Amino acid sequence: MDIFYDFDGTLFNTYPVMVAAFVDAAQQAGVTVNPQLVYEQMRQHSLGFAIKTTAKANGLDANQFKRVFREIETPRLIEAQPFFDVKELLAQITAQGGHNFLLTHRNQAAIDLLQRYGLRDYFTDFVTGDQDFPRKPNPASLNYLITKHHVNQKAAYMIGDRNLDIDAAHHAAIKGILFDPDQLIDVTSAPKFTTTNFAAIRDYLAK
């Protein structure tokens, strides 16, 4: 069994860092935003959606806003922590003879966080933003790893916290597991399994 993971909001709870950086970037632009609303926009859609929505509503340049956001967020990313039971799931898949793969738009910073928490060695391979694949739900990054590592698609899953992760899985002919810790997602992607915690994913994949 081979498992592909999203990073933000799936392996690591990066949203507190992202929302705080977003609020600070908005303040620098003279705008006040609702942190909960920003979080919901990120979770239900994407960071890009949140930026475009805020920029349009306040007459801001979206690209400039994103640059300021990244300048604020990048040094704070080290504060992000893995979700509970992530390490246990990674170890379980490895113990079962399976492989773990990471898909993220982030660069080396994501790998550094895995290393910081003792998770790096559980992964067989990664796709990061440095490789310049199109964003999900485009399955190009998934297909790259599937082909490179001769993955049996019938026994493979993608775990992510948004519909687009599950859509990407289906486009790559693998199954999807939706991790929705606060049940914010209006599920439109037909995941094979939906849960609020990694312990349930461990049980599901142990069957």
Sine and cosine of phi, psi and omega as CSV:
sin_phi,cos_phi,sin_psi,cos_psi,sin_omega,cos_omega
0.00,0.00,0.76,-0.65,0.00,-1.00
-0.88,-0.47,0.70,-0.71,-0.09,-1.00
-0.85,-0.53,0.74,-0.67,0.06,-1.00
-0.94,-0.33,0.69,-0.72,-0.08,-1.00
-0.84,-0.54,0.67,-0.74,0.30,-0.95
-0.96,0.28,0.32,-0.95,-0.03,-1.00
-0.98,-0.19,-0.91,0.42,-0.06,-1.00
-0.92,0.40,0.85,-0.53,0.06,-1.00
0.98,0.19,0.01,1.00,0.03,-1.00
-0.86,-0.50,-0.94,0.34,0.08,-1.00
-0.97,0.24,-0.70,0.72,-0.04,-1.00
-0.86,-0.51,0.65,-0.76,0.07,-1.00
-1.00,0.10,0.99,0.14,0.00,-1.00
-1.00,0.05,-0.13,0.99,-0.09,-1.00
-0.88,0.47,-0.65,0.76,0.05,-1.00
-0.84,0.55,-0.67,0.74,0.04,-1.00
-0.91,0.41,-0.70,0.71,-0.04,-1.00
-0.90,0.43,-0.70,0.72,-0.02,-1.00
-0.92,0.40,-0.68,0.73,0.01,-1.00
-0.88,0.47,-0.66,0.75,0.03,-1.00
-0.91,0.41,-0.60,0.80,0.02,-1.00
-0.90,0.44,-0.71,0.70,0.01,-1.00
-0.88,0.48,-0.68,0.73,0.00,-1.00
-0.93,0.38,-0.62,0.78,0.05,-1.00
-0.90,0.44,-0.65,0.76,0.04,-1.00
-0.90,0.43,-0.67,0.74,0.01,-1.00
-0.88,0.47,-0.62,0.78,0.04,-1.00
-0.89,0.45,-0.46,0.89,0.02,-1.00
-1.00,-0.01,0.07,1.00,0.01,-1.00
0.98,0.18,0.40,0.92,-0.07,-1.00
-0.85,-0.52,0.64,-0.76,0.10,-0.99
-0.97,-0.25,0.78,-0.63,0.00,-1.00
-0.85,-0.52,0.36,-0.93,0.04,-1.00
-1.00,0.03,0.92,-0.39,-0.06,-1.00
-0.84,0.55,-0.64,0.77,-0.01,-1.00
-0.91,0.42,-0.65,0.76,0.03,-1.00
-0.91,0.42,-0.67,0.74,0.04,-1.00
-0.87,0.50,-0.71,0.71,0.02,-1.00
-0.86,0.51,-0.72,0.70,-0.01,-1.00
-0.90,0.44,-0.61,0.79,0.04,-1.00
-0.91,0.42,-0.66,0.76,0.03,-1.00
-0.91,0.42,-0.71,0.71,-0.06,-1.00
-0.94,0.35,-0.71,0.71,-0.10,-1.00
-0.99,0.13,-0.39,0.92,-0.02,-1.00
-0.79,-0.61,-1.00,-0.01,-0.01,-1.00
-0.15,-0.99,0.23,-0.97,0.11,-0.99
-0.86,0.51,-0.69,0.73,0.00,-1.00
-0.85,0.52,-0.64,0.77,0.04,-1.00
-0.89,0.45,-0.70,0.72,0.00,-1.00
-0.89,0.47,-0.67,0.74,0.01,-1.00
-0.90,0.43,-0.75,0.66,-0.02,-1.00
-0.89,0.46,-0.65,0.76,-0.01,-1.00
-0.90,0.43,-0.72,0.69,0.00,-1.00
-0.92,0.39,-0.67,0.74,-0.01,-1.00
-0.89,0.45,-0.71,0.71,-0.02,-1.00
-0.90,0.43,-0.66,0.75,-0.05,-1.00
-0.94,0.35,-0.36,0.93,-0.10,-0.99
-0.85,-0.53,0.20,0.98,0.05,-1.00
0.91,0.41,0.58,0.82,-0.01,-1.00
-0.98,-0.20,0.36,-0.93,0.12,-0.99
-0.99,0.12,0.89,-0.45,-0.10,-1.00
-0.88,0.47,-0.64,0.77,-0.02,-1.00
-0.92,0.40,-0.66,0.75,0.04,-1.00
-0.91,0.42,-0.66,0.75,0.02,-1.00
-0.87,0.49,-0.68,0.73,0.00,-1.00
-0.90,0.44,-0.63,0.77,0.02,-1.00
-0.88,0.47,-0.72,0.70,0.01,-1.00
-0.90,0.44,-0.68,0.73,0.04,-1.00
-0.83,0.55,-0.74,0.68,-0.03,-1.00
-0.91,0.42,-0.62,0.79,0.02,-1.00
-0.88,0.48,-0.60,0.80,0.00,-1.00
-0.98,0.20,-0.68,0.74,-0.11,-0.99
-0.95,0.31,-0.66,0.75,-0.16,-0.99
-0.80,0.60,-0.78,0.63,-0.01,-1.00
-0.94,0.34,-0.27,0.96,-0.01,-1.00
-1.00,0.01,-0.20,0.98,-0.12,-0.99
-0.86,0.51,-0.45,0.89,-0.01,-1.00
-0.87,0.49,-0.32,0.95,-0.01,-1.00
-0.97,0.24,-0.30,0.95,-0.06,-1.00
-0.92,0.39,0.55,-0.83,-0.02,-1.00
-0.81,-0.58,0.46,-0.89,0.04,-1.00
-0.94,0.34,0.47,-0.88,0.10,-1.00
-0.93,0.37,0.43,-0.90,-0.01,-1.00
-0.87,0.49,0.70,-0.71,0.05,-1.00
0.98,0.20,0.09,1.00,0.06,-1.00
-0.89,0.45,-0.76,0.65,-0.03,-1.00
-0.87,0.50,-0.64,0.77,-0.01,-1.00
-0.90,0.44,-0.62,0.78,0.04,-1.00
-0.92,0.38,-0.71,0.71,0.02,-1.00
-0.85,0.53,-0.69,0.73,0.01,-1.00
-0.91,0.41,-0.62,0.78,0.00,-1.00
-0.89,0.45,-0.72,0.70,-0.01,-1.00
-0.88,0.47,-0.68,0.73,0.02,-1.00
-0.89,0.45,-0.68,0.74,-0.01,-1.00
-0.90,0.43,-0.48,0.87,0.02,-1.00
-0.99,0.14,0.03,1.00,0.00,-1.00
1.00,0.05,0.18,0.98,0.00,-1.00
-1.00,-0.02,-0.07,-1.00,-0.02,-1.00
-0.76,-0.65,0.58,-0.82,0.07,-1.00
-0.95,-0.32,0.71,-0.71,0.02,-1.00
-0.77,-0.63,0.58,-0.81,0.01,-1.00
-0.94,-0.34,0.70,-0.71,0.13,-0.99
-0.85,-0.53,0.88,-0.47,0.02,-1.00
-0.53,-0.85,0.51,-0.86,0.10,-1.00
-0.99,0.13,-0.17,0.99,0.01,-1.00
-0.97,0.24,0.23,-0.97,-0.01,-1.00
-0.99,-0.12,-0.57,-0.82,-0.06,-1.00
-0.85,0.53,-0.37,0.93,-0.02,-1.00
-0.84,0.54,-0.58,0.81,0.02,-1.00
-0.92,0.40,-0.67,0.74,0.02,-1.00
-0.91,0.42,-0.62,0.78,0.01,-1.00
-0.89,0.46,-0.62,0.78,0.04,-1.00
-0.92,0.40,-0.65,0.76,0.07,-1.00
-0.85,0.52,-0.70,0.72,0.00,-1.00
-0.89,0.45,-0.67,0.74,-0.03,-1.00
-0.85,0.53,-0.58,0.82,-0.05,-1.00
-0.97,-0.23,0.26,0.97,0.08,-1.00
0.94,0.33,0.48,0.88,-0.06,-1.00
-0.95,-0.30,-0.26,0.97,-0.13,-0.99
-0.83,0.56,-0.68,0.73,-0.13,-0.99
-0.97,0.26,-0.14,0.99,0.08,-1.00
-0.98,0.18,-0.17,0.99,-0.09,-1.00
-0.98,-0.18,0.68,-0.73,0.05,-1.00
-0.99,0.13,-0.60,0.80,-0.06,-1.00
-0.30,-0.96,0.21,-0.98,-0.06,-1.00
-0.66,-0.75,0.46,-0.89,0.32,-0.95
-0.85,-0.53,0.83,-0.56,0.01,-1.00
-0.87,-0.50,0.07,-1.00,0.01,-1.00
-0.89,0.46,-0.35,0.94,0.01,-1.00
-0.91,0.42,-0.35,0.94,-0.03,-1.00
-1.00,0.00,-0.13,0.99,0.19,-0.98
0.88,0.48,0.60,0.80,0.14,-0.99
-0.97,0.24,0.44,-0.90,0.10,-0.99
-0.90,0.44,0.42,-0.91,-0.06,-1.00
-0.97,0.26,0.45,-0.89,0.13,-0.99
-0.88,0.48,0.55,-0.84,0.29,0.96
-0.99,0.10,0.10,0.99,0.13,-0.99
-0.86,0.52,0.77,-0.64,-0.11,-0.99
-1.00,0.01,0.19,0.98,-0.13,-0.99
-0.83,0.56,-0.69,0.72,-0.02,-1.00
-0.92,0.38,-0.63,0.78,0.08,-1.00
-0.89,0.46,-0.74,0.67,-0.02,-1.00
-0.88,0.47,-0.58,0.81,0.04,-1.00
-0.86,0.50,-0.75,0.66,-0.01,-1.00
-0.94,0.34,-0.61,0.79,0.03,-1.00
-0.87,0.50,-0.71,0.70,0.00,-1.00
-0.94,0.35,-0.72,0.70,-0.05,-1.00
-0.87,0.49,-0.61,0.79,-0.11,-0.99
-0.94,-0.33,0.23,0.97,0.08,-1.00
0.78,0.62,0.75,0.66,-0.05,-1.00
-0.96,0.29,0.71,-0.71,0.12,-0.99
-0.98,0.19,0.96,-0.26,-0.11,-0.99
-0.90,0.44,-0.43,0.90,0.00,-1.00
-0.95,0.32,-0.30,0.95,-0.02,-1.00
-0.87,-0.50,0.52,0.85,-0.05,-1.00
-0.82,-0.58,0.52,-0.85,0.00,-1.00
-0.73,-0.69,0.50,-0.87,0.21,-0.98
-0.94,-0.35,0.78,-0.62,0.06,-1.00
-0.95,-0.32,0.82,-0.57,0.02,-1.00
-0.47,-0.88,0.17,-0.98,-0.09,-1.00
-0.96,-0.28,0.13,0.99,0.01,-1.00
-0.68,-0.73,0.32,-0.95,0.02,-1.00
-0.84,0.54,-0.58,0.81,-0.07,-1.00
-0.91,0.42,-0.47,0.88,0.08,-1.00
-0.92,0.40,-0.67,0.75,0.00,-1.00
-0.95,0.32,-0.62,0.78,0.06,-1.00
-0.88,0.47,-0.66,0.75,0.04,-1.00
-0.88,0.48,-0.66,0.75,0.04,-1.00
-0.85,0.52,-0.74,0.68,-0.01,-1.00
-0.90,0.43,-0.61,0.79,0.04,-1.00
-0.89,0.45,-0.44,0.90,0.02,-1.00
-0.99,-0.13,0.16,0.99,0.06,-1.00
0.90,0.44,0.58,0.82,0.15,-0.99
-0.82,-0.57,0.15,-0.99,-0.04,-1.00
-1.00,0.03,0.36,-0.93,-0.01,-1.00
-0.86,-0.52,0.59,-0.80,0.13,-0.99
-0.87,-0.50,0.83,-0.55,-0.01,-1.00
-1.00,-0.09,0.88,-0.48,0.09,-1.00
-0.99,-0.12,0.95,-0.32,-0.11,-0.99
-0.80,-0.60,0.97,0.23,-0.19,-0.98
-0.88,0.48,-0.51,0.86,0.00,-1.00
-0.91,-0.41,0.24,0.97,0.09,-1.00
0.79,0.61,0.75,0.66,0.01,-1.00
-1.00,-0.10,-0.24,0.97,-0.15,-0.99
-1.00,0.06,0.78,-0.63,0.21,-0.98
-0.99,0.15,0.99,-0.16,-0.20,-0.98
-0.96,0.29,0.90,-0.43,0.00,-1.00
-0.85,-0.52,0.05,1.00,-0.21,-0.98
-0.96,-0.29,0.06,1.00,0.04,-1.00
0.80,0.60,0.83,0.55,0.08,-1.00
-0.92,0.40,0.43,-0.90,0.04,-1.00
-0.94,0.34,-0.51,0.86,-0.03,-1.00
-0.48,-0.88,0.65,-0.76,0.04,-1.00
-0.79,-0.61,0.68,-0.73,-0.04,-1.00
-0.44,-0.90,0.24,-0.97,0.04,-1.00
-0.98,-0.21,-0.05,1.00,-0.10,-1.00
-0.48,-0.88,0.39,-0.92,-0.05,-1.00
-0.98,0.22,-0.38,0.92,0.06,-1.00
-0.87,0.49,-0.64,0.77,0.03,-1.00
-0.93,0.38,-0.57,0.82,0.06,-1.00
-0.91,0.41,-0.65,0.76,0.05,-1.00
-0.85,0.53,-0.73,0.69,0.00,-1.00
-0.89,0.45,-0.68,0.73,-0.04,-1.00
-0.89,0.46,-0.69,0.73,-0.06,-1.00
-0.99,0.13,-0.13,0.99,0.04,-1.00
-1.00,0.06,-0.16,0.99,-0.06,-1.00
-0.93,0.36,0.00,0.00,0.00,0.00
